Amino acid sequence: MTSPAAELTGITKRFGAVVACDNVDLELRRGEIHGILGENGAGKSTLMKVLIGLVLPDAGVIRIDGEPRRISDPAEAAELGIGMVHQHFSLVEPLTVWENVILGERVRLDATAAKRRVGEISERYGLAIDPDERVSDLSAGLRQRLEIIKCLRRDPAIVILDEPTSVLTPGESEQLFEVLRRVVERENKAVALVSHKLDEVLAATDRITIMRAGAVVDRRGTGDADAPGLARAMVGRPVSLRSEGAALGHIETFEDDPAVTEPAVEAAVEATEPQPVLSIRGAVARGRDGRTLLDGLSLEVRPGEIVGVAGVEGNGQAALSDLLSSLLRLESGTVRVRDTEPPPGRPGAMAAAGVAVVPADRHESGCVLDMTVEENLTLVSPPRARTGRALLDRAARALLDRAGRQAHAERLIEQFGIQTPAADAPMWSLSGGNQQRVVLARELSGDPVVLVAAQPTRGLDVGAIEYVSERLREAAASGVGVLLISTELEEVLDLADRIVVIFRGRIIGEMDRVNLDVERLGLLMSGAQEEAS
């Protein structure tokens, strides 16, 4: 019998008192896509970092094509034919696409050859990208394409994909796996797909290994698996499943899923509507390069409702989030929060008016990884009363006082179920799901009137998705107006009471749950059926 392309036996890795991998065995075979499934913090990424040489195991053996190997860094892994696409971007923004592709290679600089190589990989894998485009100008989806191209440039025999579709559109995700399947079968590659998306793993893999708390808890052939069973194995209990089909372009729900219920706020418009807590009128904004980011965008959010902003990545979602984070000025248009008009672009103005923001990239702008959990929980100003009164002196003194700050953090840790060794643990030591809980806890503790949630479940496992979704529903039920900005259409369909579609920086359509038409929604997202203004 042919040896596995990669075989990991008894891999153990500890970080202090935390056991990230506990005696883990894994085989990657040529001609197969092997799904590695688990909650955030289950040990999936640590195991793959051991294989790529970024983490040295405390115990265990790695064999490549049957030969024992000690892989001490990614360069050694590359020489053995192992490549990895990491979940978080490792790109140099001022450089172009082709410059990032060859960065770190010990070869004579040849721009023409590098561009040609980018073009060859783009065509072969269906990952179209302009080699001369500057990375700082790329959307999140295009940056992920570039990360994949960087991995594939050396034509590795063993490919590790760590959450590769977290910022891709449904169409891009489906295309990636179609091409990957053809390449795996034609070129006999071994692929490890690390993911938390159940439908993605079920649709794209041949075998599945499930990890929980650093250990392997189940192995099964993909043909013998189903989403509810995988979710139970991942979390260790039954969970309310929201189908992850949007990752592969499918929109569906589980008929027996108790989480798929009526919206928290009735979608039918009542005779007397409450005044909006957020009203944006005719917002026009441009980027530093002169490109139009928002093109007359208008929308409203009423108290107690979740308004979902649906659209393909790169159509103004980031600019809308930046506007409500006081990071973007307007050329024209207004933003009204309840009865005030905070000046767009003035630091802190939106937050002072009662707008809380959960940003799309928690690492980039949602938290500071080198600071403690406590410090991240107290990064914002003390809570502001809903009536808009001045900050309470007692709250201000409490958060400036070390003991008060610690008590505030510990209260939020307990209230939001944040899994952390201690309040003074570094933020980077938490799993992605717990980091997102910290961001949610901090933003909701400020008693906002509007909560902007941008890609709130991106990169999270089913358990964390369930938790975040319930928190958004609870916020709306308490009277907060929630603006959900997401490129995961299924997430918008699951949570929103009303859906607006953003295309090229403006809202081109709207529908509520009662009158939902998924086909028309998809056409609007593609710009093929813009509503008459």
Backbone torsions as a table, in degrees:
resi	resn	phi	psi	omega
1	MET	NA	136.3	-179.4
2	THR	-66.7	137.9	179.3
3	SER	-66.2	148.8	174.7
4	PRO	-60.6	151.0	176.0
5	ALA	-59.5	-40.4	176.1
6	ALA	-141.8	136.3	178.7
7	GLU	-134.7	120.0	177.8
8	LEU	-109.7	127.5	-175.3
9	THR	-127.7	124.6	175.1
10	GLY	62.5	31.7	-177.2
11	ILE	-70.1	122.5	177.4
12	THR	-128.2	134.7	177.7
13	LYS	-143.9	125.9	178.7
14	ARG	-115.0	142.8	169.9
15	PHE	-118.8	93.7	-173.6
16	GLY	64.4	-125.5	-179.7
17	ALA	-83.7	-7.9	-177.7
18	VAL	-89.6	126.0	175.7
19	VAL	-95.7	103.0	-177.3
20	ALA	-76.4	-39.1	176.1
21	CYS	-131.8	129.7	-172.9
22	ASP	-122.8	91.1	175.6
23	ASN	56.2	54.3	-173.4
24	VAL	-91.2	134.1	172.9
25	ASP	-113.4	139.9	179.6
26	LEU	-154.2	137.7	174.5
27	GLU	-121.0	133.9	172.8
28	LEU	-115.3	120.9	-175.8
29	ARG	-106.2	148.9	177.4
30	ARG	-66.6	144.4	179.5
31	GLY	79.9	9.5	-178.7
32	GLU	-129.6	151.1	167.9
33	ILE	-107.2	118.4	-175.0
34	HIS	-106.1	116.4	179.0
35	GLY	-82.5	133.1	175.8
36	ILE	-117.0	109.3	-168.1
37	LEU	-114.7	145.3	177.5
38	GLY	172.3	163.6	176.0
39	GLU	-64.9	164.3	170.0
40	ASN	-60.0	129.9	-178.6
41	GLY	87.9	7.2	-179.0
42	ALA	-76.9	-16.0	179.5
43	GLY	110.6	2.3	-177.3
44	LYS	-60.0	-54.0	-176.3
45	SER	-67.2	-36.7	177.4
46	THR	-61.2	-43.0	178.9
47	LEU	-60.4	-42.2	179.9
48	MET	-70.7	-32.7	176.9
49	LYS	-68.0	-29.3	173.5
50	VAL	-65.1	-43.9	-179.2
51	LEU	-66.9	-33.3	-177.7
52	ILE	-88.4	-8.0	177.2
53	GLY	92.4	8.8	178.4
54	LEU	-83.0	-22.7	178.4
55	VAL	-131.3	131.2	177.4
56	LEU	-91.6	127.0	-178.0
57	PRO	-71.8	153.0	174.1
58	ASP	-79.8	-24.9	178.8
59	ALA	-157.0	159.2	177.0
60	GLY	114.9	169.0	-176.6
61	VAL	-129.2	140.4	173.5
62	ILE	-113.4	129.3	174.9
63	ARG	-120.6	132.8	174.8
64	ILE	-113.2	118.5	-175.0
65	ASP	51.4	39.0	175.1
66	GLY	88.0	-9.2	-178.2
67	GLU	-99.9	128.6	176.7
68	PRO	-61.8	134.8	-179.0
69	ARG	-135.6	143.5	171.1
70	ARG	-108.9	110.5	-176.0
71	ILE	-101.9	108.2	-172.8
72	SER	-100.7	-12.4	176.9
73	ASP	-160.8	165.1	-177.4
74	PRO	-61.5	-27.5	178.7
75	ALA	-64.9	-41.5	176.6
76	GLU	-65.3	-39.1	178.0
77	ALA	-62.2	-41.9	179.5
78	ALA	-62.3	-39.4	178.3
79	GLU	-64.5	-26.4	178.4
80	LEU	-89.6	3.8	177.3
81	GLY	85.4	27.6	-179.3
82	ILE	-112.2	129.5	176.9
83	GLY	-130.7	152.0	-176.6
84	MET	-137.8	135.6	171.2
85	VAL	-101.9	113.1	-174.5
86	HIS	-81.9	154.1	-178.5
87	GLN	-65.7	-40.2	-177.8
88	HIS	-103.9	139.4	-173.4
89	PHE	-62.6	143.3	175.9
90	SER	-129.2	54.3	-174.7
91	LEU	-109.0	154.0	176.5
92	VAL	-100.3	107.7	-169.4
93	GLU	-61.7	-38.7	-178.6
94	PRO	-69.5	-15.6	-178.3
95	LEU	-88.1	163.2	178.9
96	THR	-82.8	175.8	178.6
97	VAL	-59.7	-51.3	-176.1
98	TRP	-67.4	-32.4	177.8
99	GLU	-66.2	-39.0	176.6
100	ASN	-66.0	-34.9	-178.7
101	VAL	-64.1	-40.7	-176.6
102	ILE	-94.5	-1.6	-177.6
103	LEU	-57.7	127.6	178.1
104	GLY	92.9	-10.6	178.9
105	GLU	-80.7	139.0	-179.1
106	ARG	-91.5	66.7	-180.0
107	VAL	-133.8	161.3	176.9
108	ARG	-67.0	133.4	-177.5
109	LEU	-65.6	120.1	178.8
110	ASP	-136.7	95.8	-175.2
111	ALA	-60.6	-41.7	-177.8
112	THR	-63.1	-45.2	-179.9
113	ALA	-66.0	-39.5	-179.6
114	ALA	-64.8	-42.8	178.3
115	LYS	-64.7	-39.1	179.0
116	ARG	-63.7	-39.7	179.4
117	ARG	-64.3	-42.2	176.9
118	VAL	-59.6	-43.9	179.2
119	GLY	-62.7	-39.6	-179.9
120	GLU	-64.1	-45.7	-179.7
121	ILE	-67.1	-40.7	179.8
122	SER	-57.8	-45.9	-178.2
123	GLU	-69.9	-41.1	-176.3
124	ARG	-65.5	-37.9	-176.1
125	TYR	-105.8	1.8	179.9
126	GLY	69.4	37.2	-177.8
127	LEU	-118.3	69.1	-175.4
128	ALA	-62.1	133.2	179.0
129	ILE	-160.9	147.7	179.2
130	ASP	-85.3	116.6	-177.3
131	PRO	-64.3	-20.4	-178.7
132	ASP	-92.7	-3.7	-179.5
133	GLU	-70.1	138.3	177.0
134	ARG	-77.8	138.1	-175.1
135	VAL	-60.3	-35.7	-179.4
136	SER	-62.0	-19.1	-179.8
137	ASP	-97.0	-0.7	-176.6
138	LEU	-85.8	145.4	172.3
139	SER	-71.6	168.6	179.4
140	ALA	-60.3	-39.2	179.5
141	GLY	-62.9	-41.2	179.1
142	LEU	-70.4	-32.4	176.8
143	ARG	-66.0	-37.3	177.2
144	GLN	-66.6	-38.4	175.3
145	ARG	-58.0	-43.0	-179.4
146	LEU	-63.9	-41.0	177.3
147	GLU	-59.5	-39.8	179.6
148	ILE	-67.3	-42.5	179.0
149	ILE	-62.5	-39.8	177.6
150	LYS	-58.6	-40.7	179.7
151	CYS	-68.2	-41.1	-172.8
152	LEU	-81.9	-8.2	-174.3
153	ARG	-62.8	-25.4	-179.5
154	ARG	-97.6	8.5	177.7
155	ASP	52.3	58.5	-176.7
156	PRO	-68.2	148.9	176.8
157	ALA	-82.3	-27.7	178.1
158	ILE	-119.1	119.4	-176.3
159	VAL	-116.0	127.0	176.9
160	ILE	-107.5	121.7	178.5
161	LEU	-113.4	110.4	-178.4
162	ASP	-99.2	101.5	-178.3
163	GLU	50.7	58.0	-171.9
164	PRO	-71.9	-17.7	-174.7
165	THR	-106.8	12.9	-172.9
166	SER	-62.1	-25.9	179.0
167	VAL	-123.2	15.9	176.9
168	LEU	-93.0	153.0	175.2
169	THR	-73.1	162.6	176.9
170	PRO	-53.9	-42.5	179.2
171	GLY	-64.0	-42.4	178.9
172	GLU	-64.6	-38.6	179.2
173	SER	-63.8	-47.3	-179.8
174	GLU	-61.4	-42.8	-180.0
175	GLN	-64.2	-41.8	179.9
176	LEU	-58.6	-46.4	-177.2
177	PHE	-73.3	-30.6	174.7
178	GLU	-63.5	-46.5	179.5
179	VAL	-66.8	-42.4	-179.3
180	LEU	-60.4	-41.5	178.7
181	ARG	-61.3	-43.0	179.6
182	ARG	-64.3	-41.8	-178.6
183	VAL	-67.9	-41.2	179.2
184	VAL	-59.8	-44.5	-177.4
185	GLU	-73.2	-39.3	-176.6
186	ARG	-75.7	-37.9	-173.4
187	GLU	-107.9	2.8	174.1
188	ASN	60.5	38.8	178.3
189	LYS	-81.6	158.8	171.6
190	ALA	-108.4	128.1	-176.4
191	VAL	-123.7	131.8	171.2
192	ALA	-106.6	118.9	178.8
193	LEU	-106.2	105.2	177.6
194	VAL	-88.4	123.1	-174.1
195	SER	-155.9	160.6	170.2
196	HIS	-113.5	-1.6	-175.4
197	LYS	-88.4	115.1	-173.1
198	LEU	-65.8	-49.3	-178.9
199	ASP	-64.9	-33.1	177.9
200	GLU	-62.7	-47.2	179.9
201	VAL	-66.5	-41.5	-179.8
202	LEU	-64.7	-34.3	-176.6
203	ALA	-85.0	-26.6	-168.7
204	ALA	-108.4	-15.0	-169.2
205	THR	-109.2	168.5	174.9
206	ASP	-103.1	-38.1	178.7
207	ARG	-136.9	157.9	-176.7
208	ILE	-134.2	133.3	170.1
209	THR	-114.4	127.8	-178.4
210	ILE	-108.2	129.5	178.9
211	MET	-113.9	147.9	174.7
212	ARG	-149.7	128.7	179.0
213	ALA	54.1	40.3	173.8
214	GLY	86.0	-3.9	-176.8
215	ALA	-122.6	156.2	173.8
216	VAL	-79.4	124.9	-178.5
217	VAL	-110.2	-12.5	180.0
218	ASP	-166.4	150.4	172.4
219	ARG	-137.5	140.8	177.9
220	ARG	-161.4	155.2	171.6
221	GLY	-70.6	144.2	-176.7
222	THR	-60.1	-35.2	179.5
223	GLY	-63.2	-20.1	-179.2
224	ASP	-100.7	9.0	-174.3
225	ALA	-110.7	154.9	170.9
226	ASP	-140.0	163.6	-173.4
227	ALA	-61.6	-47.4	-179.9
228	PRO	-60.5	-39.9	180.0
229	GLY	-66.6	-40.3	177.8
230	LEU	-64.6	-41.7	-179.5
231	ALA	-62.7	-42.5	178.5
232	ARG	-63.1	-40.1	179.6
233	ALA	-66.2	-38.9	-179.4
234	MET	-64.6	-48.3	-169.7
235	VAL	-95.3	-23.5	-178.4
236	GLY	85.3	13.3	178.3
237	ARG	-161.6	162.2	173.6
238	PRO	-65.0	140.5	178.7
239	VAL	-126.8	156.7	174.2
240	SER	-78.7	110.0	-174.6
241	LEU	-85.1	132.8	163.7
242	ARG	-109.5	119.3	-174.8
243	SER	-54.0	136.5	-179.8
244	GLU	-95.9	24.4	-174.0
245	GLY	-63.3	-21.7	-179.3
246	ALA	-60.0	-24.8	179.4
247	ALA	-64.9	-22.9	179.4
248	LEU	-118.5	16.6	175.4
249	GLY	86.7	10.6	-180.0
250	HIS	-104.3	146.1	173.5
251	ILE	-121.9	113.3	-178.0
252	GLU	-155.3	165.2	173.8
253	THR	-136.2	159.3	176.1
254	PHE	-85.9	125.7	-175.4
255	GLU	-62.5	-29.4	-177.4
256	ASP	-97.7	14.6	-177.4
257	ASP	-82.1	112.9	-178.6
258	PRO	-67.3	-14.8	-179.4
259	ALA	-77.7	-19.8	-180.0
260	VAL	-85.7	89.4	-174.4
261	THR	-128.2	-174.9	177.5
262	GLU	-64.3	149.4	179.0
263	PRO	-60.5	153.0	-178.3
264	ALA	-61.7	-31.7	179.9
265	VAL	-119.4	129.8	-177.2
266	GLU	-58.0	131.2	-174.6
267	ALA	-77.1	-28.3	-178.3
268	ALA	-60.5	135.8	-177.5
269	VAL	-75.0	125.5	179.9
270	GLU	-81.3	164.6	-178.1
271	ALA	-61.0	-39.9	179.0
272	THR	-115.0	109.0	-178.2
273	GLU	-89.0	142.1	175.1
274	PRO	-68.6	155.4	177.8
275	GLN	-66.7	140.8	-179.8
276	PRO	-61.4	145.0	172.0
277	VAL	-88.8	-18.1	175.6
278	LEU	-137.9	128.1	177.9
279	SER	-137.9	118.7	176.5
280	ILE	-111.3	128.9	-177.5
281	ARG	-126.1	119.5	171.6
282	GLY	57.2	38.4	-176.0
283	ALA	-70.0	123.2	176.4
284	VAL	-124.2	126.7	179.7
285	ALA	-145.7	149.0	178.0
286	ARG	-125.5	152.6	176.0
287	GLY	-80.2	176.9	-179.1
288	ARG	-63.1	-26.4	179.4
289	ASP	-88.3	4.9	178.2
290	GLY	90.9	-5.3	179.9
291	ARG	-69.7	143.5	178.1
292	THR	-75.4	122.0	179.0
293	LEU	-97.7	-44.9	174.9
294	LEU	-124.1	133.7	-171.5
295	ASP	-125.8	71.3	-179.6
296	GLY	76.2	35.0	-176.6
297	LEU	-71.7	133.0	176.7
298	SER	-135.5	136.7	174.2
299	LEU	-161.6	162.1	178.1
300	GLU	-132.5	148.3	172.6
301	VAL	-130.3	127.2	-179.5
302	ARG	-96.9	159.5	179.0
303	PRO	-62.5	136.9	174.9
304	GLY	81.4	9.3	177.9
305	GLU	-120.9	155.3	173.5
306	ILE	-107.9	115.8	177.1
307	VAL	-101.8	119.4	179.9
308	GLY	-94.2	130.1	175.4
309	VAL	-100.4	107.8	-178.5
310	ALA	-100.1	147.2	177.5
311	GLY	168.3	159.9	176.1
312	VAL	-73.7	141.4	-178.9
313	GLU	-48.4	137.4	174.3
314	GLY	92.7	15.6	-179.4
315	ASN	-106.7	19.2	176.4
316	GLY	115.0	1.6	-179.6
317	GLN	-61.6	-44.6	-178.8
318	ALA	-63.6	-39.9	180.0
319	ALA	-65.9	-39.6	178.1
320	LEU	-62.5	-43.5	177.9
321	SER	-64.6	-41.5	178.8
322	ASP	-63.2	-39.8	178.8
323	LEU	-58.0	-44.2	-176.9
324	LEU	-83.4	-1.6	173.6
325	SER	-103.9	8.6	-177.8
326	SER	64.7	28.4	-179.4
327	LEU	-106.3	-0.9	-175.3
328	LEU	-138.4	128.7	175.6
329	ARG	-88.1	156.5	177.7
330	LEU	-106.8	142.0	170.3
331	GLU	-75.5	-36.8	176.8
332	SER	-155.9	166.1	-177.8
333	GLY	101.7	170.5	-177.1
334	THR	-135.7	156.2	171.1
335	VAL	-124.8	125.8	179.1
336	ARG	-120.9	126.1	176.8
337	VAL	-113.1	107.3	-175.1
338	ARG	56.9	-109.3	-176.9
339	ASP	-112.3	20.3	179.6
340	THR	-125.8	159.8	175.6
341	GLU	-121.9	83.3	180.0
342	PRO	-63.7	136.0	-178.8
343	PRO	-68.1	120.4	-179.7
344	PRO	-60.3	136.8	176.7
345	GLY	89.1	-11.0	177.8
346	ARG	-82.2	120.7	-175.8
347	PRO	-52.4	127.7	175.7
348	GLY	82.3	-6.1	-174.0
349	ALA	-66.5	-42.7	-179.1
350	MET	-68.1	-42.5	178.5
351	ALA	-61.7	-40.8	-180.0
352	ALA	-65.0	-27.9	179.6
353	ALA	-82.1	-9.6	177.2
354	GLY	111.0	19.2	178.7
355	VAL	-100.3	121.9	175.0
356	ALA	-107.1	143.8	-175.1
357	VAL	-129.8	126.7	167.7
358	VAL	-99.8	105.2	-171.9
359	PRO	-73.2	161.4	-177.1
360	ALA	-65.2	-34.5	-179.6
361	ASP	-116.9	100.3	-175.7
362	ARG	-64.4	-29.9	-179.6
363	HIS	-74.0	-35.2	-176.8
364	GLU	-77.4	-42.6	-174.1
365	SER	-140.7	2.5	-178.2
366	GLY	-96.6	-24.9	-178.6
367	CYS	-155.9	169.9	176.6
368	VAL	-115.4	108.1	-170.8
369	LEU	-62.4	-30.9	-177.4
370	ASP	-84.8	-5.6	175.4
371	MET	-91.6	167.4	-178.7
372	THR	-79.4	167.6	175.1
373	VAL	-59.8	-44.4	179.7
374	GLU	-58.7	-46.1	-179.1
375	GLU	-64.0	-39.0	178.1
376	ASN	-66.9	-32.7	179.4
377	LEU	-73.4	-17.2	-177.7
378	THR	-119.6	26.7	179.8
379	LEU	-71.9	-29.1	-177.5
380	VAL	-92.1	173.1	179.6
381	SER	-66.7	160.6	176.8
382	PRO	-59.1	160.9	-176.2
383	PRO	-55.9	141.0	176.9
384	ARG	-107.7	137.1	-179.9
385	ALA	-65.4	149.3	-178.5
386	ARG	-61.8	-26.8	-177.1
387	THR	-76.6	-6.1	178.0
388	GLY	87.0	9.2	178.6
389	ARG	-64.1	167.2	179.8
390	ALA	-61.3	158.4	178.6
391	LEU	-58.0	138.5	-178.4
392	LEU	-71.1	126.4	-177.4
393	ASP	-58.5	-38.5	-178.0
394	ARG	-64.0	-43.5	179.5
395	ALA	-64.6	-41.1	-179.8
396	ALA	-62.1	-45.6	-179.9
397	ARG	-64.9	-36.6	-178.2
398	ALA	-63.6	-41.0	-177.0
399	LEU	-79.0	-21.5	175.0
400	LEU	-82.7	-22.3	179.1
401	ASP	-83.8	133.8	-175.2
402	ARG	-58.2	-46.1	-179.0
403	ALA	-66.5	-40.4	179.2
404	GLY	-65.6	-38.4	179.0
405	ARG	-63.9	-42.4	-179.6
406	GLN	-66.6	-41.7	179.2
407	ALA	-63.6	-40.4	178.3
408	HIS	-61.7	-45.2	-179.4
409	ALA	-65.0	-44.4	-178.6
410	GLU	-65.3	-33.5	177.2
411	ARG	-65.3	-42.3	179.0
412	LEU	-70.1	-36.4	177.7
413	ILE	-59.5	-42.5	179.3
414	GLU	-72.2	-43.6	-176.0
415	GLN	-64.1	-37.9	-176.3
416	PHE	-102.2	6.8	175.3
417	GLY	61.0	39.9	-178.4
418	ILE	-76.9	119.6	-179.5
419	GLN	-84.0	104.4	-179.5
420	THR	-147.7	144.6	179.1
421	PRO	-59.5	-35.2	-179.0
422	ALA	-165.8	164.6	179.6
423	ALA	-64.8	-25.5	-179.3
424	ASP	-94.3	12.5	176.0
425	ALA	-70.1	144.9	178.8
426	PRO	-65.9	145.0	-177.0
427	MET	-60.9	-33.7	-177.2
428	TRP	-66.0	-18.7	-177.8
429	SER	-79.0	-9.6	-179.2
430	LEU	-87.3	152.6	173.6
431	SER	-68.8	165.3	-179.6
432	GLY	-59.3	-40.0	179.6
433	GLY	-64.1	-38.3	179.3
434	ASN	-75.5	-32.1	172.8
435	GLN	-61.4	-40.5	178.9
436	GLN	-67.7	-33.5	175.5
437	ARG	-63.1	-38.6	178.1
438	VAL	-61.3	-46.5	-179.7
439	VAL	-62.4	-45.0	178.2
440	LEU	-61.4	-45.0	-179.1
441	ALA	-60.3	-46.0	-179.1
442	ARG	-61.7	-46.2	-175.5
443	GLU	-71.0	-39.0	-179.4
444	LEU	-75.8	-23.8	-179.9
445	SER	-70.1	-14.4	178.9
446	GLY	-83.7	7.5	177.0
447	ASP	55.9	56.4	-175.6
448	PRO	-75.8	160.0	170.7
449	VAL	-96.1	-23.2	177.2
450	VAL	-131.5	132.7	174.2
451	LEU	-117.4	119.0	176.1
452	VAL	-98.2	116.7	-179.9
453	ALA	-113.7	104.8	-178.0
454	ALA	-99.8	118.2	-178.6
455	GLN	46.6	53.3	-169.3
456	PRO	-67.7	-20.6	-178.3
457	THR	-113.8	12.5	-179.7
458	ARG	-61.4	127.6	177.1
459	GLY	78.4	8.9	-178.1
460	LEU	-101.0	156.1	177.9
461	ASP	-85.6	176.1	-174.0
462	VAL	-61.3	-37.2	178.8
463	GLY	-65.4	-43.7	179.8
464	ALA	-69.0	-37.0	176.9
465	ILE	-61.1	-44.4	178.9
466	GLU	-58.2	-44.2	-177.3
467	TYR	-66.0	-49.7	-177.4
468	VAL	-62.1	-42.4	179.9
469	SER	-59.5	-43.8	179.7
470	GLU	-65.7	-36.4	178.4
471	ARG	-65.2	-38.2	177.8
472	LEU	-66.2	-40.8	177.1
473	ARG	-63.4	-41.5	179.8
474	GLU	-64.5	-39.0	179.1
475	ALA	-61.9	-44.0	178.6
476	ALA	-64.6	-42.1	-179.4
477	ALA	-62.1	-26.5	179.6
478	SER	-83.5	-2.6	177.6
479	GLY	107.1	-2.0	178.0
480	VAL	-75.6	138.9	172.3
481	GLY	-83.7	121.2	-175.8
482	VAL	-107.8	125.0	173.8
483	LEU	-106.4	108.7	-178.1
484	LEU	-98.0	114.4	178.8
485	ILE	-106.8	113.2	-174.4
486	SER	-149.9	140.0	172.8
487	THR	-91.0	-3.4	174.3
488	GLU	-85.8	98.0	-175.9
489	LEU	-57.9	-38.0	-178.5
490	GLU	-63.9	-34.3	177.2
491	GLU	-65.1	-42.8	178.7
492	VAL	-63.2	-44.4	179.8
493	LEU	-62.7	-34.1	-177.9
494	ASP	-72.9	-38.3	-169.2
495	LEU	-104.4	-30.6	-167.2
496	ALA	-80.1	140.5	170.4
497	ASP	-83.0	-30.2	179.6
498	ARG	-141.6	141.5	-176.2
499	ILE	-121.4	131.1	171.4
500	VAL	-117.2	149.8	-177.3
501	VAL	-111.1	127.8	179.1
502	ILE	-103.5	133.2	179.9
503	PHE	-147.4	121.8	179.5
504	ARG	51.4	44.1	170.9
505	GLY	82.9	11.4	177.0
506	ARG	-144.3	159.3	178.0
507	ILE	-85.5	122.0	-174.5
508	ILE	-113.5	-1.2	179.2
509	GLY	-169.4	159.1	-179.1
510	GLU	-150.1	143.9	173.1
511	MET	-155.2	153.3	176.4
512	ASP	-103.2	176.4	-175.4
513	ARG	-64.2	-32.5	-178.2
514	VAL	-64.7	-36.7	-176.2
515	ASN	-108.9	30.7	-175.7
516	LEU	-67.1	130.3	176.3
517	ASP	-130.9	98.2	-173.5
518	VAL	-62.5	-38.0	-179.6
519	GLU	-63.2	-45.9	178.6
520	ARG	-66.0	-36.1	178.0
521	LEU	-59.9	-44.6	178.3
522	GLY	-62.6	-39.5	178.1
523	LEU	-64.7	-40.4	177.8
524	LEU	-62.7	-42.4	-179.1
525	MET	-61.9	-31.4	179.2
526	SER	-85.5	-6.5	-178.7
527	GLY	81.9	6.5	-175.0
528	ALA	-81.3	-12.1	-175.7
529	GLN	-143.9	61.9	179.0
530	GLU	-67.4	140.3	177.8
531	GLU	-76.0	146.3	176.0
532	ALA	-65.8	136.1	-178.3
533	SER	-81.1	NA	NA
